């Protein structure tokens, strides 16, 4: 196995539990990166030659090594994958009564470059790195032995694969339908597996959707950036008097309407730009008792921080204008580059601009099937504030 040696003192972060090494931390004069095939397994060493573990390398990107094991002699084969997958599975089976959850969350489950969502006997998989792509065969064997799925969809249409020089066409193993049914806290929902966003559904908001239920009974609810209407459908099942969804995707809104109707609600869907539609509803004199603002990541890179914060501010200010006198705003952000403190400051500032007195009632984050790696801040990304916005 090829060895890569770090420069002096560059091992501190890895000894503290981190799993990444950058190309500028590697002593390329002693152990050259150039010429290595992306995805090659390597043994990573500190400057004195002491092994830090085994990982895979990509010589042409800044994040060049991701550790798979802290054991210098680790054999990364089917049995290794089975052990890691069993560890991941044991947590989810302890937490969820039905097999509908994120089974693997990358580095947090000791499987960097791998995301797996489970829909019963179907799996939606993202291999985001050349290293994990090179290990697809033992991974597939382990999944077959452990879970015996009917079908596996490899969703390859993400930006990281392009950065890693990987193809973007989806791949299918077994039988994979166009849509899937999932169960979330007893509520059945449909999602477009093959044509939907990312891995088909957003399991990370499960606990937050549970948390909103006491606020929606007898309420008029608006779900902004609804995708397939997860918030709205759960609200309808919990006794909301009306539910409405805003999204830019016709496919997503078709599923949202079906999911709301399945809970006995009369579905209302509005397609277009979220901010424009919120302003249109205000102009029409519409009001809601609960508004959920759950946008995609508006700050994907550090350099987008200023524009992204302005977008979050505009959305939340507009949403507050739609709230009834004693309304509830659920404000979410999945941008790692926006901290919880920054989002709280935005909410305070925009509530004052909207003439509202804000009370933060609860805070939420990603569900436990998206565990946080304590040494990798990037694995902590989801924030949710449950706010009461009163008048006067």
N, C-alpha and C positions, 0 to 999 in steps of 0.2 A: 504494500500500500504506500502511495506517495505521502511524504511528510512535508508539512509547511511550518516554518518557524516564525514566531512573532518577534518584533523588535523589543528591545528592553522596556520593561514596565507596561507593555501593552496588554498583558494578560490579566490585569487587575479586575476589569469588568467581567471577564469570563469566570474568574475564580469566585466572583460574587454571585454567579448563577446565570449570567447572560449567555446567550447562545450565538451571538453574531461576532464575526471578525471582519474588519474592513480592509480593503486592498492596501491602503496606506499604513496599516498596522503590521503588515507582513514584511519580513526581512527578505526582500526579493534578491538581494545580493547573495544570500546563502541558499535560499530555496525559491527559485524563480517561479512566478505564476504563468508567465508566457508559455504558450504551447500546451497547457493542460486543456483537456476537453471539458466543456461545461458539464457539470454533474458528476465529475470524477470524485470518488470517495477518497478522503485524505485523513491523515493523522495530524492533528494540530498540536504544536509544541510551544512552550514558552521560550524565551531567549536563551535559556540554559539547556534546552533540549528535553525538558521534562514534559511528558505528554499531558495534554489537557482533555483529549477525547478524540472522537471520530466524527467527521461531518462530511459535507460535500462542498465542492468549490465551483465558483464561476469566475474565471479569470478576467472577464471583460466588464464587470459591473463593480460598483463601489462596495456593496455588501457582498463580499466575495466568499465567505465561509459561513455556513450554518451548522452548528453542532447537533448531532443526532444522539450522541451518547457521551458520557463522561468517562467511559471505560476505554482505555487505549487499545484493547484487543477486541472490541465489540465487533461482532459479525452481523452485518445489516442484511438479514435474510427474511424469509417468510415467518420463521419462528419469532424473530425480533419484532416484526410488525404485529404478530398475533399478541405478544405480551403487551405492547403499547395500546393496541386496540381494546384488549380486555380491560386494561386499567381505565380507559376512557368510557367503555361501556358500563362498567360497574358503577361509576358515578351517576350516569344518566338513568340507569335502571333503578337506582335508589331514589331518584328525584321525580321521575315522571311515570305515571301509571300506564301510558300508552307509548309505543315506539315512534314518537314524533318529536324530534329535537335535533340540535346540532350535536353530532356524535364526536367530531374532532374539530378543535379550534386551534390549529397550527401549533405554534411554539408553546402555548399554554398546556397542550397535551403531549408535549415532547415530540411533536411531529411537524417541524417547520416546513412550510410550503404546502401543507395539506389541510383542506377543509372538507368535511363530509356532513351533509344534512341527511337525516333519515326520515323516510316517509313509509313506515311499516316495512314491507319487503322490497322497497325501492330506495336507492341511494343516489344522491346528487353530489358529485365530487368535483372539487377544484384542485388541480395540481398547478401551483403558481410558479414553481421554480424548475430549472433544468435538473437540479439534483433529485427532486421528488419525481419528476417525469422519468428519469433514468431508472427509478426504483418501482415503476408502475407494476411490473410483473410480479414481484414478491408481495406487493401491497394487494394486488387483485386476488392472488391466491389466498392471502390471509383473510380478506373480506369474504371470499366464497366459503372458506372453512368455518369462519366464526359466525356469520350472519345468514349464509345461504340465501342471498337476495335473488329475486326474480329478474331484476334489471338494475344496471348502474349507468347513469348518465354522467359522462365526463364533460363538465361545462368549461370550455377552453377559451371563452370570449372575454377575457379580462386583460386589463392593461399590463399587469405585471408579467404575464406570459410574453407579451410583445417585447418588453424590456429584456427578458431573458432569452429572446430569440427563438421562441417556441411557436408552433402553429396554433391558429385560433379556431379551427373547425372543431365542433363538438364531436364526441365519439360515444358510441352506445355499446354496452355489453348486455346481452340478454334482451328482455322485452321491457321497453320504457314507453309508457303512454304519454299523450300530450298533456294531460292534467292529472293531478293527484288530489286525494282527499286526506285531510289531516284532522286530528282531534286536539283541541287546545282547551284545557280545563272543562271538558265535557261538551264543547261546542264544535260541531263539524264545519270545516271550511274547505273550499276548493281553491287550488292554486295552479297556474300554468307552469308545469315543470319544465317543458322544453323551450317554450317561447317567453317565459317570464324573466324577471330580473334576477341576476346573480344565480343563486342556487334554488330559486323558485318561491321561497317564502322567507319572511324575516322572523325567525324564531327568537332573536335576541330581545324582542319586546314582549315576550310572553308574560313575564312577571309584572311588567308595567301595565299591560292590558288587564291583568287580574286586579291590580291596584286601583284602577279607575272605576271599577264597578259600583262602589258605594255612591259615587258622584253622579251617575247617569240615570238612576231610577227615576222615572217620570220626567226626564229632561229632554230638551231639544239638543241634539248632538251634531256637530260638524267635524268631519274627519278630513284634514287637509294633508295633501300628499298621501292619499289613502292607499295606493297600490290596490290590493284586492279587497280592501275594506275590513281589515282585521280589527281595527278599533271600533268601527261603526257596527260591524256584525256582532261583536262581543257586547257592545252597548245595547243593541236591539234585543239580544238574548237576555240581558239583565233588566229589561223593562223600560228602556228609553221610549219616549212618546213619538219621536221622529228622529231619523238619521239621514245625513246627507254626506256625500263624498266629493272631494275635489282631487283631480289628478290630470296629468297631461296625456296619459296613455288610454286609448280606446279599449285595448285588450284588458288592461287592469280594471277599468270601470265596468266592463262587461262582467268580470268575475265579482267585483264589488257588489253589483246589483244582484247577482245570483246569491251571494253570501248573505246579503241583508234580507232578501226575500225568503231565504230558507229559515230565517229566524222570525218570520211573520211580519216583517216590516215592509212598508211601502218605500221602495228605494228611490232616492233622489241622487242623481249623479251630474256633476258639472265638469266638462272637459276644457282644459286650457291652462294658461299660466296662473299659478296659485295666487300670487299677489293681485293680479288683475281681477280675478274672480272674487276674492275677498272684498275688494273695493266695490265691485259691482253689487254684491249682496248688501253692503252697507248703503249704497245709493238707493237700493230698493226698499230700505227700511227693515231688512231682516235682522233678527236677533236669535242668539243661541244661548243655552244655559251652560253648555260645555263645548269648548273648541280645542281640538287636538292639532298641534302643529308638529309634524314629524317628517321633516324634509330629509332628502339624501344629504350626504356630506357636502356642505357648501364651502368648506376650506380643505381642499385636498393636499395643498402644499403650503408651506410656511409663507411663501411670498403672496399667497392669496388671502392672507389673514385679514387685512383691512377691508377689502371688498366683501369678504364672506361675513365679517361681523356686521357690516352695514346691511347685508341681505337678511341676516337673522333679526336685526333690529326692526327693519321694515315689516317683515312678516309678523312678528309678535305685536308690534304696535297696531297694525291693521287688524289682527285677530282680536285684540282687546276692544277695539271699536265695535266689534260684532257681539260682544258679550252682553247679556242681560245685566241688570243692576247688581246682582249678587252671583256673577258667573264664575265658572272654573276654566282656567287656561292650563292645558297640559302642553308644556313646551319641551321639545326634545332636540338633541343634537347628537349625531354620530360622528362628528368631526373630532379626530384626536387632537387637532391643533387648536380647538376651542376648549378651554378648561371649564370646569364647573363654576369656578369663581367668575370667569369672564361672562358666562351665560347669565349668572345671577345679576351681575352688574348691568347687563343689557336689559334684562327684565325690569329691574328697578328704574332705570332711566326711561324706558319706553312706557312704563306704567304712569310715570309722572307726566310724560308728554301727552298721554291719552286721558289724563285727568282721573286716573284710578288710584285707589289705595290698595297696594298689593300685599297679600299675606302668602308666604310659602308654607304650604301644609305638609307636603311630603316630597321626598327626593327618591328617584329610582335610577337604576343603571342596567347594564346588560344582565341577562339571566345567568344562572349558574352553569348552564351548558355552554356558556362562553366565558370560562374562567380566566382570571387575570394572572399573568405571570408576574410575580412581584419584582423581578429584575428587569422587566421589559415594559416600559410605560406605554408603548404603542398598543399593547393588548387591552388597555383600559381606554375605552373610547365613547361609550354611550352614556348620555346624561338625560334625565327627565325630571322636570320640575312640575309639581302640582300646585297651582296658584289660585287663590281666591282674589278676584278683582272687584272690589266694592266701589260704590260711588259716594262721594261726599266725605 
